Amino acid sequence: MKLFIRNARLIDPANGMDGRKDICIADGVILAITEPGHLLADFTPDRVIDATGLVVSPGFVDLSARLREPGYEYKATLESEMNAAMCGGVTSLVCPPDTDPVLDEPGLVEMLKHRARLLYQAHVYPLGALTVGLKGEALTEMAELTEAGCIGFSQAATPVRDTEMLMRAMQYAKTYDYCVWLYPQDAWLGRSGTAHAGPVAARLGLPGVPAIAETIALYMLFELVRQTSVRLHLCRLSTAKGIALVRAAKAEGLPVTCDVGAHHIHMTENDIDFFDSNARMLPPFRANADRNAIAQGLLDGTIDAICSDHTPVDDDEKTLPFGEATPGATGLELLLPLALKWANEQKTGQPDALPKAIAKITSDPARILQLPCGQLSPGSVADI
């Protein structure tokens, strides 16, 4: 099928493009991007889309979307979550390894990839477990998991308490240039916390997760990166001090990238008032100063990507008291609107806020993955 999209505002941060363009597509591949009115001489489209007044961008790249298969089909199914991804414009997504069973065997990864291919919707890129069963006791067969389709290795939200084991995992990953994805939170500080350690949690009598739970973990991880030189991706930063540490690490030249959850761009500890269990998240919503630091980190490039942190939770698990409710929220269909809302809030004095927001959900996460997605170039797949 030949498709012609005309008179669109094409925003493609990977190619530095922001302007009115026409796009010629054939059999799912971009043939040409031309100035408006310059249709290819030998191109006769089967369908024409008039995109006047609309923005066309690369398909979105989500760095964290739990698909709940295998093991949690009562919360969501692969079909339902892939449909949600396509409705939200997400054409490539990364799924963490904390399924049941954990993605620590090549056969499980191959099964997930095969099921996703059969649905012929978004591209699925699994993260393999860094340690067997996410228990932090033995390394997984990273080479075999990579051959099966894993694009990196993670502990999801489960910390490795044995620092020597974590260093060995990083050394092994560095040997083969694998990327390690870690959620920076100290294994002990705030382990029983349910909300940000601040005035709201104190008033409500909720156990807190202090900001130093993130910063202490970051200090340790950066020392391990200096020792091993491994590529490290930090998942879901949430504090101003943590973002400052990442900024300093990047200035030092450490091979570090990071992301932030889309919900954390907008919400704070105040949103849990009256024990709203829908606002129970991991990491917890932080203070206003932390949210402002996230906005600044996105603007100056300290934070590389916005992810949906899509975590479907069964309704029954959200009707429990706040401290007992399961952390998480859906996000695949909210990634774009939350990113656009942030861009709209920044547009005063930031005329390029919209391209920056789109970059954070297209080209920048694609760069972290080292994959040719999140961009629109002649000859590339038309994920639009």
C-alpha positions as CSV (number, residue, x, y, z in Angstrom):
1,M,0.0,0.0,0.0
2,K,1.2,3.5,-0.8
3,L,0.4,6.3,1.6
4,F,0.8,10.0,1.2
5,I,0.8,12.3,4.2
6,R,0.7,15.9,3.1
7,N,1.2,19.3,4.7
8,A,2.2,18.0,8.1
9,R,4.3,19.7,10.7
10,L,7.0,17.0,10.9
11,I,8.9,17.0,14.2
12,D,11.8,14.5,14.0
13,P,14.4,15.4,16.7
14,A,16.8,12.7,15.5
15,N,17.2,14.4,12.2
16,G,16.8,18.0,13.5
17,M,13.6,18.4,11.6
18,D,10.7,20.7,12.5
19,G,8.7,22.1,9.6
20,R,6.0,21.5,7.1
21,K,6.7,18.4,5.0
22,D,5.0,15.8,2.8
23,I,5.8,12.1,3.4
24,C,5.6,9.3,0.8
25,I,5.3,5.8,2.2
26,A,5.2,2.4,0.4
27,D,4.8,-1.0,2.0
28,G,5.6,0.4,5.5
29,V,8.8,2.1,4.4
30,I,9.4,5.8,4.1
31,L,10.3,6.6,0.4
32,A,10.8,10.3,0.7
33,I,10.2,13.4,2.8
34,T,9.7,16.4,0.6
35,E,8.6,20.0,0.7
36,P,4.8,20.5,0.5
37,G,3.5,20.1,-3.0
38,H,6.5,18.2,-4.3
39,L,5.1,14.7,-4.9
40,L,7.4,12.1,-6.3
41,A,7.0,11.8,-10.1
42,D,6.5,8.1,-10.1
43,F,4.5,7.9,-6.8
44,T,0.7,7.3,-7.0
45,P,-0.7,6.9,-3.5
46,D,-3.5,4.6,-2.6
47,R,-4.5,6.8,0.3
48,V,-3.9,10.5,1.0
49,I,-4.0,12.0,4.6
50,D,-4.3,15.7,4.8
51,A,-2.3,16.6,8.0
52,T,-2.8,20.3,7.8
53,G,-2.6,21.8,11.3
54,L,-1.4,18.4,12.7
55,V,2.0,17.2,14.0
56,V,3.6,14.1,12.6
57,S,6.3,12.5,14.7
58,P,8.2,9.2,15.0
59,G,6.4,6.4,16.9
60,F,7.0,6.8,20.6
61,V,9.6,4.7,22.4
62,D,8.6,3.7,25.9
63,L,11.5,2.6,28.2
64,S,9.2,0.8,30.8
65,A,5.9,-0.9,30.1
66,R,5.0,-4.0,32.1
67,L,3.0,-6.2,29.8
68,R,2.0,-8.5,32.7
69,E,2.8,-11.7,30.7
70,P,3.7,-14.2,31.7
71,G,2.2,-14.7,35.1
72,Y,-0.1,-11.7,35.7
73,E,-2.8,-12.2,33.1
74,Y,-5.5,-11.4,35.6
75,K,-4.1,-7.8,35.7
76,A,-3.6,-7.4,31.9
77,T,-2.9,-9.5,28.8
78,L,-0.3,-9.0,26.1
79,E,-3.2,-8.2,23.6
80,S,-4.7,-5.6,25.8
81,E,-1.4,-3.8,26.6
82,M,-0.3,-3.9,23.0
83,N,-3.6,-2.4,21.9
84,A,-3.1,0.3,24.6
85,A,0.4,1.0,23.2
86,M,-0.9,1.5,19.7
87,C,-3.7,3.7,20.9
88,G,-1.1,5.8,22.7
89,G,1.2,6.0,19.7
90,V,3.9,3.8,21.3
91,T,5.5,1.7,18.6
92,S,8.5,0.4,20.5
93,L,8.5,-0.5,24.2
94,V,10.8,-2.1,26.7
95,C,9.4,-4.5,29.2
96,P,11.1,-5.2,32.6
97,P,12.0,-8.7,33.7
98,D,9.8,-8.9,36.8
99,T,7.2,-11.3,35.3
100,D,6.2,-14.7,36.8
101,P,8.4,-16.5,36.0
102,V,11.1,-13.9,35.8
103,L,12.7,-13.4,32.4
104,D,15.9,-15.2,33.3
105,E,15.7,-18.0,30.7
106,P,16.1,-17.7,26.9
107,G,13.0,-19.7,26.3
108,L,10.8,-17.3,28.2
109,V,12.2,-14.4,26.3
110,E,11.7,-16.1,22.9
111,M,8.2,-17.0,23.8
112,L,7.4,-13.3,24.7
113,K,9.0,-12.1,21.5
114,H,7.1,-14.6,19.4
115,R,3.8,-13.8,21.0
116,A,4.4,-10.1,20.4
117,R,5.4,-10.6,16.7
118,L,2.2,-12.6,16.1
119,L,0.2,-9.5,17.3
120,Y,2.0,-7.4,14.7
121,Q,1.7,-4.2,16.7
122,A,4.4,-2.5,18.8
123,H,8.0,-3.7,18.8
124,V,8.8,-5.4,22.1
125,Y,12.3,-5.3,23.6
126,P,12.6,-7.3,26.8
127,L,15.1,-6.7,29.6
128,G,16.6,-9.8,30.9
129,A,17.1,-10.4,34.6
130,L,20.5,-9.5,35.8
131,T,20.5,-12.2,38.4
132,V,18.6,-15.5,38.5
133,G,15.1,-15.0,39.8
134,L,16.1,-11.4,40.6
135,K,17.4,-12.8,43.9
136,G,20.8,-11.2,43.6
137,E,22.6,-14.5,44.3
138,A,23.8,-15.8,40.9
139,L,24.3,-14.2,37.5
140,T,22.1,-15.1,34.6
141,E,23.4,-16.3,31.2
142,M,23.5,-12.9,29.7
143,A,25.0,-14.0,26.4
144,E,22.2,-16.5,25.8
145,L,19.5,-14.0,26.9
146,T,20.9,-11.4,24.5
147,E,20.7,-14.0,21.6
148,A,17.1,-14.6,22.6
149,G,16.3,-10.9,22.2
150,C,17.1,-9.0,25.4
151,I,18.5,-5.5,24.9
152,G,19.8,-5.0,28.5
153,F,19.8,-6.5,32.0
154,S,17.8,-5.3,35.0
155,Q,16.7,-6.0,38.5
156,A,13.4,-4.2,38.0
157,A,12.7,-2.7,41.4
158,T,14.5,-5.4,43.3
159,P,17.9,-4.2,44.6
160,V,21.0,-6.4,44.7
161,R,22.0,-6.4,48.3
162,D,25.4,-8.1,47.7
163,T,27.6,-5.3,46.4
164,E,30.3,-7.8,45.3
165,M,27.7,-9.6,43.2
166,L,26.5,-6.4,41.6
167,M,30.1,-5.4,40.8
168,R,30.7,-8.8,39.1
169,A,27.5,-8.4,37.1
170,M,28.7,-5.0,35.9
171,Q,32.1,-6.4,35.0
172,Y,30.6,-9.2,33.0
173,A,28.2,-6.8,31.3
174,K,31.0,-4.5,30.4
175,T,33.0,-7.3,28.8
176,Y,30.2,-7.7,26.2
177,D,29.1,-4.1,26.2
178,Y,25.7,-4.9,27.7
179,C,23.8,-2.1,29.3
180,V,22.7,-2.5,33.0
181,W,19.4,-0.9,34.0
182,L,19.0,-0.3,37.7
183,Y,16.4,1.4,39.9
184,P,18.4,3.5,42.4
185,Q,17.1,2.9,45.8
186,D,19.0,1.7,48.9
187,A,18.0,-1.8,49.9
188,W,17.3,-0.9,53.5
189,L,16.4,2.8,53.7
190,G,12.7,3.2,53.3
191,R,12.2,-0.4,52.5
192,S,8.9,-0.4,54.4
193,G,8.0,3.1,53.3
194,T,4.9,3.9,51.3
195,A,5.1,7.6,50.7
196,H,7.8,10.4,50.4
197,A,9.3,11.1,53.7
198,G,7.9,14.6,54.2
199,P,5.2,16.7,55.9
200,V,2.3,14.9,54.1
201,A,3.4,11.4,55.1
202,A,4.1,12.7,58.6
203,R,0.6,14.2,58.8
204,L,-1.1,11.1,57.5
205,G,1.0,8.7,59.7
206,L,2.5,6.9,56.6
207,P,6.0,5.4,56.8
208,G,8.3,7.4,54.5
209,V,10.9,6.7,51.8
210,P,13.6,9.4,52.3
211,A,15.3,11.1,49.4
212,I,18.6,9.7,50.6
213,A,17.4,6.2,49.7
214,E,17.9,7.3,46.1
215,T,21.1,9.4,46.6
216,I,23.0,6.8,48.6
217,A,22.2,4.2,46.0
218,L,23.5,6.6,43.3
219,Y,26.8,7.3,45.1
220,M,27.4,3.5,45.2
221,L,26.4,2.9,41.6
222,F,28.6,5.7,40.3
223,E,31.6,4.3,42.2
224,L,30.9,0.9,40.6
225,V,30.6,2.5,37.2
226,R,34.0,4.2,37.8
227,Q,35.4,0.8,38.7
228,T,33.9,-1.2,35.8
229,S,33.1,1.4,33.1
230,V,29.8,-0.4,32.4
231,R,27.0,1.4,30.6
232,L,24.4,2.2,33.3
233,H,20.8,3.3,32.8
234,L,19.1,4.6,35.9
235,C,15.4,4.0,36.0
236,R,12.8,6.4,37.4
237,L,14.8,9.2,39.1
238,S,12.6,11.1,41.5
239,T,14.6,13.5,43.7
240,A,16.3,16.9,43.1
241,K,19.5,15.7,44.8
242,G,19.5,12.5,42.7
243,I,19.2,14.5,39.5
244,A,22.0,16.8,40.6
245,L,24.2,13.7,41.2
246,V,23.4,12.4,37.7
247,R,24.2,15.9,36.2
248,A,27.6,15.8,37.9
249,A,28.3,12.2,36.8
250,K,27.6,13.1,33.2
251,A,29.8,16.1,33.4
252,E,32.5,13.8,34.7
253,G,32.0,11.6,31.5
254,L,30.5,8.5,33.2
255,P,28.5,6.4,30.7
256,V,25.2,7.0,32.5
257,T,21.7,7.7,31.2
258,C,18.4,8.0,33.1
259,D,14.7,8.3,32.7
260,V,11.8,9.6,34.7
261,G,8.2,8.4,35.0
262,A,5.6,10.5,33.1
263,H,3.4,10.8,36.3
264,H,6.3,12.2,38.3
265,I,6.6,15.2,35.9
266,H,3.2,16.5,37.2
267,M,2.3,15.0,40.6
268,T,3.7,15.5,44.1
269,E,3.3,14.2,47.6
270,N,0.2,16.4,47.9
271,D,-1.7,14.2,45.5
272,I,-1.8,11.4,48.0
273,D,-3.8,13.5,50.5
274,F,-6.8,11.7,52.0
275,F,-5.0,8.4,51.4
276,D,-5.8,8.1,47.7
277,S,-4.3,4.7,46.9
278,N,-4.4,5.5,43.1
279,A,-1.4,7.7,43.9
280,R,0.6,4.9,45.5
281,M,3.6,4.7,43.2
282,L,7.2,3.4,43.2
283,P,9.1,5.6,43.6
284,P,6.7,7.7,45.6
285,F,5.6,11.1,44.4
286,R,8.1,13.6,45.9
287,A,8.0,17.2,47.0
288,N,7.4,20.3,44.8
289,A,11.1,21.0,44.7
290,D,11.7,17.6,43.3
291,R,9.1,18.0,40.6
292,N,10.6,21.3,39.6
293,A,14.1,19.7,39.5
294,I,12.7,17.0,37.1
295,A,11.4,19.8,34.8
296,Q,14.8,21.5,34.8
297,G,16.5,18.1,34.2
298,L,14.4,17.5,31.2
299,L,15.1,21.0,29.8
300,D,18.9,20.8,30.2
301,G,19.3,17.2,29.1
302,T,20.3,15.7,32.4
303,I,17.2,13.4,32.2
304,D,17.4,11.5,28.9
305,A,13.9,10.1,28.5
306,I,10.3,10.1,29.8
307,C,8.7,6.7,30.2
308,S,5.2,5.7,31.0
309,D,6.3,3.3,33.8
310,H,3.1,1.4,32.8
311,T,2.2,-0.9,35.6
312,P,-1.3,-2.3,35.4
313,V,-2.8,-3.1,38.8
314,D,-5.9,-5.1,39.5
315,D,-8.8,-3.0,40.8
316,D,-9.0,-5.0,44.0
317,E,-5.3,-4.1,44.8
318,K,-6.1,-0.4,44.6
319,T,-9.2,-0.5,46.8
320,L,-7.1,-1.5,49.8
321,P,-5.8,1.1,52.4
322,F,-3.0,3.2,51.0
323,G,-0.2,1.4,52.8
324,E,-1.5,-2.0,51.6
325,A,-2.3,-1.0,48.0
326,T,-0.1,-2.2,45.2
327,P,2.1,0.5,43.7
328,G,1.7,1.4,40.1
329,A,-0.6,3.0,37.5
330,T,-1.4,2.6,33.8
331,G,0.5,4.9,31.5
332,L,0.9,3.7,27.9
333,E,-2.0,5.8,26.6
334,L,-0.9,8.7,28.9
335,L,2.7,9.0,27.8
336,L,2.0,11.4,25.0
337,P,-0.6,13.6,26.7
338,L,1.5,13.9,29.9
339,A,4.6,14.8,27.8
340,L,2.6,17.4,25.8
341,K,1.1,18.8,29.1
342,W,4.7,19.3,30.3
343,A,5.7,21.0,27.1
344,N,2.7,23.3,27.3
345,E,3.7,24.3,30.8
346,Q,7.2,25.1,29.7
347,K,6.5,27.0,26.6
348,T,6.9,30.4,28.3
349,G,10.5,31.2,27.5
350,Q,11.0,27.8,26.0
351,P,9.8,28.0,22.3
352,D,11.4,24.6,21.6
353,A,9.6,22.8,24.4
354,L,7.4,20.7,22.1
355,P,10.3,19.3,20.1
356,K,12.2,18.6,23.3
357,A,9.2,16.8,24.7
358,I,8.9,14.7,21.6
359,A,12.6,14.0,21.7
360,K,12.3,12.6,25.2
361,I,9.8,9.9,24.0
362,T,11.3,9.2,20.6
363,S,15.0,9.8,19.6
364,D,16.5,10.0,23.1
365,P,15.2,6.7,24.4
366,A,16.1,5.1,21.0
367,R,19.7,6.4,21.6
368,I,19.7,4.7,25.0
369,L,18.6,1.4,23.4
370,Q,21.0,1.9,20.5
371,L,18.2,0.9,18.1
372,P,17.2,2.6,14.8
373,C,13.7,3.5,16.1
374,G,12.4,6.9,17.1
375,Q,13.3,8.6,13.9
376,L,11.9,9.1,10.4
377,S,14.4,8.9,7.5
378,P,14.0,7.8,3.9
379,G,14.5,4.1,3.9
380,S,13.5,3.6,7.5
381,V,10.4,1.7,8.8
382,A,7.4,4.0,8.8
383,D,6.7,3.9,12.6
384,I,4.7,7.2,12.6
